[in-house]
Amino acid sequence: MYETIERPADGYRFIPAVFQYSGGVSALPGHRIERARFAEPVPMAEGFARIAAYLTAIGRPLTAFCACELRSPGQFTEAGFREFNLGYAKVLGEWGILAAGPNPVARSNVCPELAPPAAPGFHAFSYTIPDADAAPSFVNAGSGESTEGKGSYAEKTIALGDLSPAGLRRKAAFVLGEMERRMEALGGAWSMATAVQVYSVHDIHPFLGNEIVRRGAGRHGVTWHFCRPPVIDLEYEMDVRGLPLERVLPG
């Protein structure tokens, strides 16, 4: 089981992972996590500015920003992904989020196969709100079929290059297991999930019933995004959240 680190001043705990994102976040007692989605993806610099303005308007510090979902024009090479992440993390540092140690912000970053954005941008973000009576809430970061932070993606990718039904099933089974490990650490479970998202351009129907629905991940349905994971040769990604309130922001 993963260990977590608490951020009492910001109302959440997180699973430390890699420099660009954490493995997930959950609200500490006395707080809840909310999610806001943009009507359309917003380019990175504008998105950061709009998120900062939104948090200020509701009386929350920038350090209450605890998770986000990004959209990119296409998959990155590993070097390109690292370069992108350095720019992203620089803003988190400017916001004071990285001052206490590892990056606590959970994240997904996927690439729409059709009608992609012209540049990387924000799809949605999550933040903490004080709430003395709040039920538990959590956000799992997205995970593809590779063990993060332990060598190159290619070295650790499950069924690398195997797009057969059996290969895709192996990939999905690994990612589902990772979602469960993260939820266990965060105090979550499939029964608490309010949204389960799958990102792949490949057919998930051969394993949808036995690998996803049967284990409880489809209790409230599954949202399938026709998107690729962010790094070349990754083919399947998921994220999971259990939140009491979500809203859509105007364009």
C-alpha positions as CSV (number, residue, x, y, z in Angstrom):
1,M,0.0,0.0,0.0
2,Y,1.3,3.5,-0.9
3,E,2.1,5.9,1.9
4,T,0.6,9.4,1.9
5,I,1.7,12.8,3.1
6,E,-0.7,15.3,4.7
7,R,-0.9,19.0,3.9
8,P,-3.1,20.2,6.8
9,A,-3.0,23.9,5.8
10,D,-4.5,23.0,2.4
11,G,-6.9,20.3,3.6
12,Y,-5.7,17.2,1.8
13,R,-3.2,14.4,1.7
14,F,-1.4,12.9,-1.3
15,I,0.5,9.9,-2.6
16,P,4.1,11.1,-3.5
17,A,5.1,9.9,-6.9
18,V,7.2,11.7,-9.6
19,F,8.2,15.4,-9.9
20,Q,5.4,16.2,-12.3
21,Y,2.5,14.9,-10.3
22,S,1.3,12.9,-7.3
23,G,-0.5,9.5,-7.4
24,G,-3.7,11.0,-6.1
25,V,-5.2,13.2,-3.4
26,S,-7.9,12.9,-0.7
27,A,-9.5,15.5,1.5
28,L,-8.6,15.6,5.2
29,P,-11.4,15.7,7.8
30,G,-13.0,19.0,7.8
31,H,-12.6,19.5,4.0
32,R,-14.0,18.4,0.7
33,I,-12.6,18.3,-2.8
34,E,-14.6,20.0,-5.6
35,R,-14.0,19.8,-9.4
36,A,-14.5,22.5,-12.0
37,R,-14.4,21.8,-15.7
38,F,-13.9,24.3,-18.5
39,A,-16.5,24.3,-21.2
40,E,-13.5,23.9,-23.7
41,P,-9.8,23.3,-23.0
42,V,-8.0,26.5,-22.0
43,P,-4.3,26.9,-23.0
44,M,-1.8,26.5,-20.2
45,A,-0.9,30.1,-19.3
46,E,-4.5,31.3,-19.6
47,G,-5.7,28.2,-17.7
48,F,-3.3,28.9,-14.8
49,A,-4.5,32.5,-14.7
50,R,-8.2,31.6,-14.7
51,I,-7.7,29.0,-12.0
52,A,-5.9,31.5,-9.9
53,A,-8.6,34.0,-10.4
54,Y,-11.3,31.4,-9.6
55,L,-9.6,30.3,-6.4
56,T,-9.1,33.9,-5.3
57,A,-12.8,34.7,-6.0
58,I,-14.0,31.9,-3.7
59,G,-11.6,32.8,-1.0
60,R,-9.2,29.9,-1.4
61,P,-5.4,30.1,-1.5
62,L,-3.5,28.9,-4.7
63,T,-2.2,26.0,-2.6
64,A,-5.7,24.6,-2.4
65,F,-5.3,23.5,-6.0
66,C,-4.8,19.8,-5.7
67,A,-5.6,18.1,-9.0
68,C,-6.0,18.8,-12.7
69,E,-6.8,17.2,-16.0
70,L,-5.0,18.4,-19.2
71,R,-5.5,17.9,-22.9
72,S,-2.6,17.9,-25.4
73,P,-2.4,18.0,-29.2
74,G,-0.6,14.7,-29.5
75,Q,1.7,12.3,-27.6
76,F,5.1,13.4,-26.4
77,T,8.4,11.7,-26.6
78,E,9.9,11.1,-23.2
79,A,12.2,14.1,-23.6
80,G,9.4,16.3,-24.8
81,F,7.2,15.2,-21.9
82,R,9.9,16.1,-19.4
83,E,10.4,19.5,-21.0
84,F,6.6,20.2,-20.8
85,N,6.5,19.0,-17.2
86,L,9.3,21.4,-16.2
87,G,7.3,24.4,-17.4
88,Y,4.2,23.1,-15.7
89,A,6.0,22.5,-12.4
90,K,7.6,25.9,-12.6
91,V,4.2,27.5,-12.1
92,L,3.4,25.2,-9.2
93,G,6.6,26.4,-7.6
94,E,5.6,30.0,-8.1
95,W,2.3,29.3,-6.4
96,G,4.1,27.9,-3.4
97,I,2.7,24.4,-3.9
98,L,6.2,22.8,-4.1
99,A,7.7,24.6,-1.1
100,A,7.1,21.7,1.3
101,G,8.6,18.9,-0.8
102,P,7.2,16.5,-3.4
103,N,4.7,17.6,-5.9
104,P,1.3,17.0,-4.3
105,V,-1.0,17.8,-7.3
106,A,-2.7,14.8,-8.9
107,R,-2.9,15.0,-12.7
108,S,-4.1,13.4,-16.0
109,N,-2.8,14.5,-19.3
110,V,-4.3,12.9,-22.4
111,C,-4.4,13.5,-26.2
112,P,-7.7,13.6,-28.1
113,E,-7.4,11.6,-31.2
114,L,-10.0,13.7,-33.1
115,A,-10.3,17.5,-32.9
116,P,-7.3,17.9,-30.6
117,P,-6.5,21.3,-29.1
118,A,-3.9,23.4,-30.8
119,A,-1.7,23.5,-27.7
120,P,-1.7,21.8,-24.3
121,G,-4.3,23.2,-21.9
122,F,-6.6,22.6,-18.9
123,H,-9.7,20.5,-19.2
124,A,-10.6,20.5,-15.5
125,F,-9.1,21.2,-12.0
126,S,-9.9,20.3,-8.4
127,Y,-9.4,22.1,-5.2
128,T,-10.2,21.9,-1.5
129,I,-13.0,23.6,0.4
130,P,-13.4,23.7,4.2
131,D,-16.5,21.7,5.2
132,A,-16.9,20.4,8.8
133,D,-19.5,17.8,7.7
134,A,-17.9,16.6,4.5
135,A,-17.9,13.0,3.5
136,P,-14.6,11.5,2.2
137,S,-13.6,12.7,-1.3
138,F,-10.6,11.7,-3.5
139,V,-9.1,12.1,-6.9
140,N,-6.8,9.4,-8.4
141,A,-4.2,10.7,-10.8
142,G,-4.3,9.2,-14.3
143,S,-2.1,6.2,-14.9
144,G,-1.1,4.4,-18.1
145,E,0.3,0.9,-18.3
146,S,3.8,1.7,-17.1
147,T,5.4,1.9,-13.7
148,E,6.2,5.5,-13.2
149,G,9.5,6.8,-11.9
150,K,11.4,3.5,-12.2
151,G,13.2,3.8,-15.5
152,S,12.0,4.8,-18.9
153,Y,8.4,4.3,-20.0
154,A,9.5,1.8,-22.6
155,E,11.4,-0.3,-20.1
156,K,8.4,-0.5,-17.7
157,T,5.4,-0.6,-20.1
158,I,3.1,-3.6,-19.8
159,A,2.8,-5.5,-23.1
160,L,4.8,-2.9,-25.0
161,G,3.6,-2.7,-28.6
162,D,1.0,-5.4,-28.2
163,L,-2.3,-4.2,-29.5
164,S,-4.0,-7.6,-29.6
165,P,-7.1,-8.1,-27.5
166,A,-4.9,-10.1,-25.0
167,G,-2.3,-7.3,-24.9
168,L,-4.8,-4.6,-24.3
169,R,-6.4,-6.7,-21.6
170,R,-3.1,-7.0,-19.8
171,K,-2.6,-3.3,-20.0
172,A,-6.1,-2.6,-18.6
173,A,-5.7,-5.1,-15.8
174,F,-2.4,-3.5,-14.7
175,V,-4.0,0.0,-14.7
176,L,-7.1,-1.2,-12.8
177,G,-4.8,-2.6,-10.2
178,E,-3.0,0.6,-9.9
179,M,-6.3,2.5,-9.5
180,E,-7.2,0.2,-6.6
181,R,-3.8,0.5,-4.9
182,R,-4.1,4.3,-5.1
183,M,-7.7,4.3,-3.8
184,E,-6.7,2.0,-0.9
185,A,-4.0,4.5,0.2
186,L,-6.4,7.4,-0.1
187,G,-9.3,5.8,1.8
188,G,-11.4,5.4,-1.4
189,A,-13.0,2.4,-3.1
190,W,-15.0,1.7,-6.3
191,S,-18.1,2.0,-4.2
192,M,-17.2,5.6,-3.4
193,A,-16.3,6.6,-7.0
194,T,-18.5,9.1,-8.7
195,A,-16.6,9.0,-12.0
196,V,-14.4,6.4,-13.7
197,Q,-12.7,7.6,-16.9
198,V,-10.9,5.5,-19.5
199,Y,-8.6,7.0,-22.2
200,S,-7.8,4.8,-25.2
201,V,-8.4,4.7,-28.9
202,H,-8.6,0.9,-28.8
203,D,-11.6,-1.3,-28.3
204,I,-12.3,-1.8,-24.6
205,H,-15.4,-4.0,-25.1
206,P,-13.5,-7.4,-24.9
207,F,-12.5,-6.7,-21.3
208,L,-15.1,-4.1,-20.3
209,G,-17.3,-6.7,-18.5
210,N,-14.9,-8.9,-16.8
211,E,-12.1,-6.5,-16.0
212,I,-13.9,-3.2,-15.4
213,V,-17.6,-3.8,-14.5
214,R,-17.2,-7.1,-12.6
215,R,-14.8,-5.6,-10.1
216,G,-17.1,-2.7,-9.4
217,A,-15.5,0.0,-11.5
218,G,-18.6,0.4,-13.7
219,R,-21.0,0.9,-10.8
220,H,-22.1,4.3,-12.1
221,G,-21.0,3.8,-15.6
222,V,-17.6,4.4,-17.3
223,T,-16.7,7.4,-19.4
224,W,-14.6,6.4,-22.4
225,H,-12.6,9.3,-23.9
226,F,-11.3,8.7,-27.4
227,C,-7.8,9.9,-26.3
228,R,-4.3,8.6,-26.1
229,P,-2.1,8.7,-23.0
230,P,0.5,11.4,-23.1
231,V,3.7,9.5,-24.0
232,I,4.3,7.6,-27.2
233,D,3.7,3.8,-27.0
234,L,1.3,4.1,-24.1
235,E,-2.2,2.9,-25.1
236,Y,-4.5,2.8,-22.1
237,E,-5.0,5.2,-19.2
238,M,-7.6,5.6,-16.4
239,D,-8.4,8.0,-13.6
240,V,-11.0,7.8,-10.8
241,R,-12.6,10.3,-8.5
242,G,-15.2,10.4,-5.7
243,L,-16.4,13.9,-5.3
244,P,-19.6,15.5,-3.9
245,L,-19.8,18.5,-6.3
246,E,-18.6,19.3,-9.8
247,R,-19.3,22.3,-11.9
248,V,-18.8,23.5,-15.5
249,L,-17.3,27.0,-15.9
250,P,-18.4,29.2,-18.8
251,G,-16.1,29.6,-21.8
